[in-house]
Amino acid sequence: AELPETFTLAHLLEVAAGAMRHMLGYRFVLLGDVDALLASNELVEMGTVLRLKRRQRHEQLLDALMRGGQLNARAARARSDYLFEQSELISSGWLRAAWLRDWRDMEGVIQHYARVGLALLEPYCTVRGRREMRRLLVERSPTSAEQRSQL
């Protein structure tokens, strides 16, 4: 979908949570064995194309946050490759991590891991971005180990 003219960290959090909700429908693949995916040339090819599209979207999201004054352009751009790799790790592992922890409140899990991903951007935030980041990381986020264990 097209990004709104003014794109904020709150928008990014919504986008991440929406993507994670979508992933739940494919959890049989996400929780399955990677070898099964690698056994098919078609799936490998499709995965390559999808990764390129995800990278393009990553750049669009960063650009929108920079234009909106929430990220320091120089700092975020310098770490863009790492940010993409880190977000891929979270994206590919969040569901498995929740399952292994026996967290079953899927909306709570989504909110938790969407914030984990959002927090990757914290070092690159402008003053304006840091204010919004603090608000978003506290809002509806499990604050204690006990609360997180109940997810």
N, C-alpha and C positions, 0 to 999 in steps of 0.2 A: 504494500500500500504506500501511497505517497506520504511523505512526512509532513506534518503541519508546518506552517510558516515559522512559528515559534515553537521550538522543540526544547524540552527541558529534561532534567534528570527524572522528574516524575513521569514524563512520557516514556522515557527509556525503561523505567521500572515496569510500567504497564505493558510495554512491548515484550519485555523479557518474560513476565508472568504469563502473557498470552501465548507466547511460543512454547512455554513449558506445559501449559494446559493442553496445547495441541499435541505435544509429545506423548502425553499420557495414552492417547489412542494407539500409539505405536510402541508401547512399552515392551511388547513381546520381542521386538527387534532390539530395543535399547538394553534390555536385560539379558538378551541372548548372547551367543558366542560370536566373537568377531570373526572367527574362522569361517562361519557360515556366510558372512558377507563377502569375505575374500575369495570364496570358492566360485563366485559368479563374476565373470568379466563384465557383464552388464551392470551389476551392482557396483563394481569398482569404478566403472566409467561414470555412472550416475552420481556416485559419491564425490568424484573429482569435480564434476560440473557443479554440484550443490555447494561444495566447499568454496569454489570461486565466487558463486553468488553470495554466500554468507560473508565472504571477505569484502565484496563490494558493498553489501549492506552495512557491515561494520564501519567502513569508511564514510558512508553516508550519515550514519548515526553520529560518529565523532564530529564530522563537519557541521552537522546541525547543532550540536551542543557547543561547538566553538563559535558559530555564528550567533548563537543565543547568549553568548557571554558567560557560559557556565564552565567551560574548560579553557585552560591556557593552551592556546594553539601550538606553540613551540614545544612545550613539554609533552602534551598528548601525542602529537605527531611523531616525536622522537621515540616514543614507546609504543606506537601503534602495533607493530608486529608482536610484541610481547602481550599487549592487551588482547589482541585477537587470539593468540594461543591460549592464554589464561581463560578467556571466555569459552573457547572450545572445550577445554578440560572440564569446566563447570557444566557446560551444556551436555557433554557426553557422560558425565558421571553423577549428576545430582540425583537421578532416580535410583540408581544402584546404591548410592550412599544412604538414601532414605530407607530403601528396602532392607539393607543390612542392619540398620539401626531400629528396624521395626516401627518406623514412623508411618502412620497410615492416614493421618489427616492431610489429604493431598493439597488442599488449599493452604494449610499452614506450611507444608513443605515447600510449595511453590513460592509463597511469600518469603520464606527464609532464604532459599537459594537465589531468588531474584535479587534480594538484597546483598547476598554474598557477591554476586556478580557486579552489582552496582558499586559496591565498596572498592572494587578494583580501580575505579576512576578517582577516588578521593584525593590521592596525591597530586592530581592534575587539575583540580578544581580551582576556579577563580574564587575570590571572596564571596561573590554571589552564589556560585556553585556549592561552596562549602556550607553556606547557610541552608540551602535546600537539601544537601546531602545529609547533614545532621538531622534535619526534620524527618527525612525519608527513612533513615536507618533506625530511628527510634520508633516511628509510627508503626503500630501493629507488628512489631518484630519481637519474637520471644526474647526476653531479657535475662532469664536465668537458665542454668543447666536443667533445673527441674521442669521448667516450662518447655524447653526444647525436647526433653526426653518424652514429653507427652504428645509430641507431634505424631 
